[in-house]
């Protein structure tokens, strides 16, 4: 039997959060198995019959597999794209045969062969972000209407993985690093938004000029736990696509964690 999603694994776990597998919670362990970072046999409390049942390993969702296959073709595909027109769609500039666009406030350029030009380190998710936007962005003007990922077209199947791999981890970071949002604004040129849905802190980060992300945080109060939510402009699925948004959000979360650790 193949593992189709993290919840397939989670249903089989003891849900004791014992940490003997090396992961904080059973839900996090299920996500790690789905992402190939853990083996289901790493849980010491599972019967051998359960481990054997999932011996076929992980099977990615059809949409995710199709996206990964598509990414492999993108470098060839953009050779057919008019980069000067793509620059207009993305809110970037085109000069000397190269499209340059702001990614988290930093200049990232790419030529018709898919070669990148930038002073920053280009992670895999950054390459995927830019190439996807060049190939697919419809260039819609940002609407200023914030929605959650699962409310975007095609977003519902990604809801649980997004909450687990992005929202929950950002929430933990915000709880443990009170100055996180100030750091993000300083490093990535984010802007503060006051009071969205009654939040105490709101920060808008422009992943691309036409793909903003809003992170809202509610501080803990007496009898009420802290909370955090991530929102996208309602045009995000047209200007990037849900699969790419998921990849970007997870990549950003991992980057923020490194920054938080570095800055203490």
N, C-alpha and C positions, 0 to 999 in steps of 0.2 A: 504493500500500500504506500502511495506517495503522500508527502506532506504538502497540502495545497495552500495553507496559510498558517499563521502563528496560532490561531485559535484551535486548529486541529491538534496541535501539540498540547496546548494549555489544558484542554479538556481531559487529557490523560494524566496530568500532574497532580501530586497530592495537595498542592495549594497551601503548603505550610510555610513557604518562604524561609526554608531552613538555611539557605546559602551554602549548602555542602557542595553544590555544583560550581561554586565560585561566582555566582550571580546573585544580586540582592533579592529578587523576587521571582516567583514561578512564571509570572507573565513576561518578565524581562528574559528569562531563560528560553521561553517559547519563541520570543522574537529572535534571540541569538541562534537558535536551531534553524529557524527559517532563513536567516541570513548567512548560514554556513559558518558561523563563528563558534558554535557548539554542536556537539553530536547529541542526539536524544538519549544515548546511552550514558551521557555524563550525569544524568540524574540518578543517584544511588538508590532511590526508592521505587523505581519502576520495575515491574516484573519483566523477566526476559521475554515473555510472550508479547508485551507491548513494544519492546525494542525491536523484536523480530518483525512485528506487524508493519513497522515503518522502515524496514530495511531498504526499500526502494529509494529512500532519500527525499529531497525537496523537489517539488515541482512548482515553479513560479507561476503566478497567474498569467493567463494567456495575454492580457494587455501588457504585463511587465515584460514577458519574453519578446513580444512583438516590438516593444519599445527598444529593448537592448539590441535586437537585430537591426532595427532602423538606425540606431546610433552608429553602427559599424559602417553604414552606407553614407552617412551624412557628409563626410569629407569629400566623397566623390560627387554627391548631389549638389553641394554648394558651388561646384565648378560651373553649374548651369544657371546659377542665380545671379541676377544683376545686383551687385553689391551696393551700387549707388542708390538703387531703389530700396534695397533692404535697409540701408542706413536711415532713410526717411521713415520707414516703418518702425524701426527700433528706437528712433530718437537719437541716433548717432551721427557721425560724419563720415564722409568718404573722400579720401585724398591719396594720391600716389598709389592707386591700385589696392588700397587697404581700407577696410571698414573698421572704425574705432567707436566703441561704445563704453559708457560708464557701467562698470559692474561693482556694486557696493561703493560707488564713488570713485573707483579707480579705473584708469584707462586700460582697456583691453582691445587690441587690434587683431584682425584676422584677414588673410589674403584669400584669393580665389582657390588656392590649393589646400586651404585649411590650416596653414601655418599661423601660429599665434605670436603676437608681439606685445609684450607688457613688462613692466618693471616689478610686478608682483608674481608670487608663485602661483602657477595655474594648476589647481587641483582638477581631478577628473570631472567633478560636478560643474566646475566653471566652464570647461570645454563643452560639456554636454549642454549647459545652459545657453551659451552663445550660439553654438551650431544649431540647436533646436530653434532658437528665436529667429536666426537668419532664414532657416528653411520654412518655418511654420507661422511666425507671428503675423497676425492680421493688422497690426499697427493701430488698434483702436485707442482712442483717447481715454485716459484713466477717468473712470466715472465718479470716483469718490464714494462709492457705496461698498461697505465692507461686509464680506461673508466668510463663512468657514469653508474649508476644503471640500467637505462632503456636500456642500450646497452648490458647488460649481458643477457644470456639466461633466459627467463621467467621474465625479469625485467620490461617490458613495463607496465603491469597492475598496478604496484606499483609506477609509476612515480609521479603522482600528490600528493599522500599521502606522499611520501618521500620528495618531494620538500617542502610541507607545514609543515610537522612535524619535519623535520631535517634541510634541507638547509636554509630555511627562518629564522628559529630560531637561527641557528649558525651565520648567517649573522648579525642578530640583536645584538647578543652577541659580535661579532668581532667589530662592529661599536661602541658599548657602552663601551667596555673594551679593550682598545688598547694593553694591556699587556697579553691578553688572551692566545695567542700562546706561549709566553715565559713561562707562567704558566703551560700550558699543557705539554710542553717539559720537564719542571722540574719535574712535578708530575708523568708523565707517561713514561718518558724516550723516548719521541719522537725525531725525527731528522729533521733538516731543509733541505728543498729542494729549490734551487734557480731557479727562472725564469720559472717554468713550465707554458707553455702557456702565458708567459709574466707576471705572477703574481708577486706581491710585496713580498708576504710571502707564503711559502708552508711548511706544517708540515706533516710528515709521522708518523702515530701511528700504532704500531703493535698490533692489537686486538688479534691475535694469531700469532705465528711465520710465518705461511704461509697465513695469511689474513691481509695484510696491508691496511690502509686507508689513502688517501692523501687529505688534506684540503688546498685549495688555496684561497688566499684573495687578492683582488685588492683594494688599497686605493682610496678614492675619490680624484679627481683632478678637476680643474676648468672646469665646464661644463660637468663633467662626474661623475656619482654616483659610490659609492663603489660596489664591487661585490664579491661573494663567491661561490665556487663550491666544490663538494665532489666527489672524484674519488676512484675507486676500481681497483685492479689488475685484468686483464682479466681472471685469473684463479679462481676468488672469488666464482663464482657460482658453480664450481666443488669442491672447498675446503670448502664450507659452505652452499651455497644455498641462493637464493635471499630473501626468506621469513625471514630467520634468519639474513641476512645482514640488512634488514629493521629494524627488532627488535633491533639489536645491535646498529644501528645508532641512533635510537630514544632514546634508553637507554643512550647512550653516551651523546647525546644532553642534556638530563635532568640532567645528572651528571655534565656536563660542566657548566650548568646554576647555579647549586648549588655552584660550585667552584668559579665562577665569582662573585657571590653575597658575598660569604665568604671572598674573597680576595679584595672586593671593586673595 
